[in-house]
C-alpha cells in the first residue's frame, strides 16, 4: 500500500556534514550524543602488557605464541572463505550470504549456490535496440540473441518478471548484422530459469527479440529551460531517501527510480544503518516541505566490495514494499544498455536537494538541477586534480574550471544523460572535494560497470 504524508509544519532541512572525500556528497548524519572528554585520563601504566606470559616458562611462551598463530590463521581462512562464498552480507543488505560450490559454473541452468546466485544475471540488453541476449549454458560468457520465432509470446514478460520488472514489456523483432550464421537461443518449453528456458539453435528468419522491460527515461511534462530549481515532472525518477531518527524521518540521500519497485542509490548512504525498517522512499516531490507519496523498504543491498575509505564500489539498491504507481511526476530512468557509453564532453544533468550557496552547510528544501559535462578519467586523474584515485568504477562530471558541481546534486542521486530520446542513469552521486572548486569535479559511481551486479541483485531480490 502506498502512503501519503503531509507535515503539519515546515520542518528544518538537516545540514550536510563532512565525509571522507568532501563536505557535500555525504549523507546527513543523525545528531550524535555528548562528545568524549578533550583530556586524557591519567592512569598508572600497567607493569606488563601480557601478564599471563610471566607465569609461563620459555617453552610455554613458545607454545602460547604457536597456538595464537594457529588461531589467527584459522580465523583468516574462515574470513577468506566467507568472502569467497558471499554474494551479499546480511549486515549490508538484509539478504543472507549464500554458500556456493567451489567450482561453480555461472548460468549453466543448475543451482550451485544455496540461493541461486550463480544463475542470476544471465540475461542482458545490448545496444540502442535493447537486443535481448542470454548466456549459453554450455559456455560461460557466450551471449546469444533470442530468436523471435523460437520462443512463445510470454517469454519477454517472463524474463522481465524474473529481472524485477512488474510493468508490461515493450517487444519488437529486429535484425542484426553481427550474426551471419543466424545462431541464437530457441525456446525449449522449460520455465525453471531464464537460461534454462532456451537452447542454442538455428534462427533461419534472422529476426531476434528486442525487449524493453519498461517504458523508461521519458518525461511526461515539458522542461522549462534556465532555472536551477526543478519544476514538477522534470526529473520524475528522482526520489528522496528518508532515515528514521527517533520519531522523525529526515532526508538523507537521493536515489533513482529504476522501475515501480527498485531504487538505485549509493552504498555510502547506509554506513549508519541498512535496516530497511528505518527508511522511507518519497517519489514525485520537488520540495521537502511538501512530501506526498512514499513507500517503505523491504530490502537494502549494498555492494559487497564497497570501500568506506576510497568510496570505490559505491553502489546500492533498495526494494520497495509498495510499488509506486506511475504518474506525470513519477517515472523510471533507464539503465544503460550493454555497450552504451557516455564519452567525455557528453552533456548530462544532476538533480537533488543540494546546496545553493557553496559556503553554506544547509541544503535546499527544493529540488535543484544543474547541467554538467562528462570529464575523462585521464584528465580527472591528473596530479593537480584527483591524482590517480579515480578507479574504473568511477566517473567525473562537472567543469574543470569550477562553478557548477554536485553541490546542486545529492548523495546517491542521479547523473542522467539523454541519448536517442531517452534518459539513462550514467552515474550515482558519490563524492568530491570542496564545492565547485577548479580541477575538483564531482565523482560518480559509473553505472555501466555495475550492470551485471544490478541485474543479478534485482533478480535475486525479486525472487526472495
C-alpha positions, 0 to 999 in steps of 0.5 A: 500500500502506498502512503501519503504524508503531509507535515503539519509544519515546515520542518528544518532541512538537516545540514550536510556534514563532512565525509571522507572525500568532501563536505557535500556528497555525504549523507546527513548524519543523525545528531550524535550524543555528548562528545568524549572528554578533550583530556586524557585520563591519567592512569598508572601504566600497567607493569606488563602488557601480557601478564599471563606470559610471566607465569609461563616458562620459555617453552610455554611462551613458545607454545602460547605464541604457536597456538595464537598463530594457529588461531589467527590463521584459522580465523583468516581462512574462515574470513577468506572463505566467507568472502569467497562464498558471499554474494551479499552480507546480511549486515549490508543488505538484509539478504543472507550470504549464500554458500556456493560450490567451489567450482561453480559454473555461472548460468549453466541452468543448475543451482550451485549456490544455496540461493541461486546466485550463480544463475542470476544475471544471465540475461542482458540488453545490448545496444540502442535496440535493447537486443535481448541476449542470454548466456549459453549454458554450455559456455560461460560468457557466450551471449546469444540473441533470442530468436523471435520465432523460437520462443512463445509470446510470454517469454519477454514478460517472463524474463522481465518478471524474473529481472524485477520488472512488474510493468508490461514489456515493450517487444519488437523483432529486429535484425542484426548484422553481427550474426551471419550464421543466424545462431541464437537461443530457441525456446525449449518449453522449460520455465525453471530459469531464464537460461534454462528456458532456451537452447542454442539453435538455428534462427533461419528468419534472422529476426531476434527479440528486442525487449524493453522491460519498461517504458523508461527515461521519458518525461511526461511534462515539458522542461522549462529551460534556465532555472536551477530549481526543478519544476514538477515532472522534470526529473520524475525518477528522482526520489528522496531517501528518508532515515528514521531518527527517533520519531522523525524521518529526515532526508538523507540521500537521493536515489533513482527510480529504476522501475515501480519497485527498485531504487538505485542509490549509493552504498555510502548512504547506509554506513549508519544503518541498512535496516530497511525498517528505518527508511522511507522512499518519497517519489514525485516531490520537488520540495521537502516541505511538501512530501506526498507519496512514499513507500517503505523498504523491504530490502537494502543491498549494498555492494559487497566490495564497497570501500568506506575509505576510497568510496570505490564500489559505491553502489546500492539498491533498495526494494520497495514494499509498495510499488509506486504507481506511475504518474506525470511526476513519477517515472523510471530512468533507464539503465544503460544498455550493454555497450552504451557509453557516455564519452567525455564532453557528453552533456548530462544533468544532476538533480537533488536537494543540494546546496545553493550557496557553496559556503553554506552547510544547509541544503535546499528544501527544493529540488535543484538541477544543474547541467554538467559535462562528462570529464575523462578519467585521464584528465580527472586523474591528473596530479593537480586534480584527483591524482590517480584515485579515480578507479574504473568504477568511477566517473567525473562530471562537472567543469574543470574550471569550477562553478557548477558541481554536485553541490546542486546534486545529492548523495546517491542521486542521479547523473542522467544523460539523454541519448536517442530520446531517452534518459539513462542513469550514467552515474550515482552521486558519490563524492568530491572535494570542496564545492565547485572548486577548479580541477575538483569535479564531482565523482560518480559511481559509473553505472555501466560497470555495475550492470551485471551486479544490478541485474543479478541483485534485482533478480535475486531480490525479486525472487526472495 
